[in-house]
Amino acid sequence: MTVHFLMPSFTALDLRKLLPDSVNAFIEDSRAQGHSEKTIYVRVELLTRVNSIVISEGLSGLEDMTRQDIARWLAGLKLSSTSKATYFSHLRAYFNFLVVTGRLPASPMEGMKRPKENQTVPRPLPAADVARLLAIEEEPYRTAVRLALYAGLRAMEIAKLTRENITEDSISVVAGKGGKNAHLPTHPIICEMVRDRGPGPVCPDPVTGGHMNADQMSCRYAYYVTRLGMPKCGLHRLRHTYATKLLRGGANIRVVQELMRHSSLATTARYTAVDDDEKRAALAVL
């Protein structure tokens, strides 16, 4: 999920002091259900913003919102279709919680359809761009490129990864997307890259030497490659490239799904591009 709100210096705990008790109860319930801390933060920030909006419009708070209020708020969001759908789901989960716990007789979102998400266009990198990225020598960017390209790791997973998580046989992904753990096979290039490294983060903060968070990892990397004249070569596009290369190399799409750690095969399909030459080759067998 893409977070479009700016991350301020105060914490989710600070924000929660501004919210109604029902929201704080919902956040505790979300944590008890095992949602990741990133999801918790997004929910706190989202509900804080919506609560401020409804109060500015004369309502007493979130619990007074009607279906029309919610529809108007959604329509006014200047976000991608995916982000709109995500925020819709968080808000619906909140109102469902209010109903289940007896705080509301019915959800104002009952019967509302989740905003339609536009199909994303696969964006694997051209071979020339991949070659330029693999030529990077400066750390931690050299390591980040290889972890995305040869293991399909997300920025948040790269940021958390330590030398202890990598063996000759497997990479242990701890608390990845959705808070899930996973074990991936180690590509020989990654194994060789970390062989002589000591314990600690494999992509440490260039300033502090400690762990970066996902946003720091993404932003530092994006700034670095933009300075190299490659502004559209983000880490997630390397993940697209990873999936596409696997499929074109003959890997079964179910195997790719497992390696990408997608719960839905349809999600994996969005990461795999089919070019014109492959379409013509498919027709040639008829």
N, C-alpha and C positions, 0 to 999 in steps of 0.2 A: 504494500500500500504506500502511495505517495502522500507525505504530509506537507500541505501547502501553507499552514500557519507558521509564522516565524516562532522559533523557540526562544522565549525570553529568559532572562537570567534567574527568575524565580522558579521554584520547583512546583511539582504537582501538589505537594503537601500545602504550599503557600496558597495555591489556587483554591484548594478545597475549603479553606477557611472562609471563602467568599460565597460558598454554595449552600443551598438548602440541605437539611438533614437527609432528605430522601435521596439526593444525589450522592452524598457521602455513603449512605447505606448501599446504593447501587454499585459504587466503586468497590466497596469491601466485598460485595457479592461477586463482582467480576474477578477480583483477585482470588477469591476462594475457588472459583471455577477454573483457575489456572491460566487466565489470560496474561499475556506478556506485559512487562512494564511499559513497553512502547504503546501497546493498546490502551493500557490504563491511562497513560499521559494524554493520548489523543482524546479519550473519552472525557477526561477532566477538562481539558482545554475547550473542547467542543461545547460541552454543557455549560461551561462558564460563559462563553461567548453568546450562546443562544439565550441563556438566562438574562444576560445584560441587555440584549436586544428586546426581549419581551417586556422587561421592566421599563425600558425607555419608551415603550409604546403604551404604557398605562396598565399592563397586567401585573399581577402580584408575583408571578414567577412561572417556571416551566409547566407546573401542573395545571395552569389555566389555559394553556395553548389549545386551540381548536384545530380541526383538520385544515381549515382555511389558512390559519396562521402558519402551519407547517408547510403547506403547499406554496405559500407566498415566500417563505424563507428559502425553500429549496430552489424556487424559480430565480431568486436573486443571487444565488451563489455563482461566482465567477471562477468555477473550477472545472476540471476535466470530468467527463461522465463517470469515470471510475471513482474519483474522489466523492462525487455527489452520491453515488450508490453506497459507498462506504459510510459516509456520514449519516445517510438515511438509515442504514442498518444499526449504527450505534444509537441513534435517537429512538428507533423502534424498540431496541432492546431495553432502553431505559423505561419507556412507557409500559412495556410488557411486565417489567419488574414491578412497577407501581401497581399494576392490576393484580399480579400474583400475591403481592404482600398486603393487599387490601387498602392501598393508599388511593386508588382510583377505581371507580366501578367499571370503566371500560377504557380502552386505549383510543385516543383520537386518531391513531394511525391505522386502526383496524380497517382492512380492506384496501388500504393504499398500496399501490404497486411500487416496487423498488425501481428507481430510475434506470432506464436502459443504458447499458454500457456499450459504447462504440467498440467494435472489434479493433484491437490494436494491430498495427502492421508490423510484421517481424522486421527486425533491424540488425541482422548480422553484419559484422564489419567486413569490408573488402580485404582481400589478402594483403594488399600493400599496407593498409593501416595496421593490420595485425603484426606484420613484420616490423613496422616502425615502433610499435609498442613493445614488442619483444626485445628490441634493441636498447630499451631504457636500462640504464645502469644504476641510477640513483634510487636509494631506498627511502621509504618503504614501498615506493611505486613499482619497482621491479618485481618485488614479491607479490604485491597486490594483483598485478597483471597476470601472473602465472596462476595464482589461486583462482581467479575468475575464469581464466581461459582453459585450465586443465583440471579444474574441480567444480566449476560452475558455482562458486561460492558468491553469496550476496555480500554487499558492503558491511552489513551488520555482523555477518559471520566471519568475514576477514578481520574485522576490528577485534573480535573476541578471541580469535584463534591464538593458541600458544604453541610453542615448540613441543610441549608435552602432549598435545593433541594429535601429533603427526608421527606415525610409525612407518616402517617400510611397507606395511600391508594396508593401513587404513588411516583416514582422517576422521577424527571425532568432532562432529559439529555439535557444539553445546548451545542449547537454547536458541535455535535458529528461528525462522519465521514461524509464528504461532507458538513459540516456546518449545518447539519440538527438537529432540536430539536425534542425531543420525550418524551413521558410519558409512563413509565413502571409500572406495579403493583409491590408493595413492598412486598417482601417475609418477613414473620414474623421474621425470623432470622436476617435480616437486620434491621428491625424496632426495635427489641429489642437491637441490637448492638449499635444503635445511640441514643436511647431514651433519655439518660441523658447528651448528649453532647451539648456543646455550639455552637454558630455560627462559621462559618469559614470552611476551607477545612477539609474533613473527612480523607484525607490521606496527612497530611502536610509534608513538607520537614523535615526530622529528624534534620537538622542543623539549618535552618532558621525559621521553623515553618510556612512558607508561602506555596503558591501553587508550586508544581513541574510542569514542562512541561511533555509531553508524553515520551520523550526520557529519562529524569531523572527518571520518574516513572518506566519505563521498565528496565533501567539499574540497578537502586538500588535494585529492586525486584530480578532481575536475579542474581545479585552478592550475595544477601542474601541467596537465596535458593541454589545456588551453594555451598556456605559455609556449608550448611546443608547436602550436598551430594546429591542434587536433581537438577543437572544442566539442565535437560530436562523437567522441570516443569514450564515453563514460563506462564505468565498471559494469553497469547492467547490460550494456551492449556486448560486452565480452561474454556475459552469461548467455545472451541470445546466440552469439557465435558458437559457444560451446555446444549448445543443444543442436544447432543446425549442422555443425560438423559431424556430430555423432550420428545424426540421422542420415546424412549424405554418405557417411562411411559405412552404412549398412546396419547400424544398430536398430534393433526392434524399438518401436516407439514406446512400448511398455517399459523397456529397460531405461530409455531416456527419461521417462516419467519418474522412475525410481531414483535415478541419478540427480534429477532436478528437484526431487522431493515435492512434487505436486500431488495434491489430493485428487485432482481431476485430470483425466486424460485430455479434456478439452483445453485446459490451461497449457499443457505441454504443446499442444498443436499450435498455439499462438506463438510459441517461441521458435517454431521451425519454419523456415522459408523454403519455398519451392520456386526455382528459377525457370526461365523459358526453356533452357536446354533440357531440363528434366521433364518438362511437359511434353516436348517433342519426342524424347526418348520413350516416354510412356506410350504415346500414340504409335510408335514404330512397331510395337509388338502386336498390334491389331491385324 
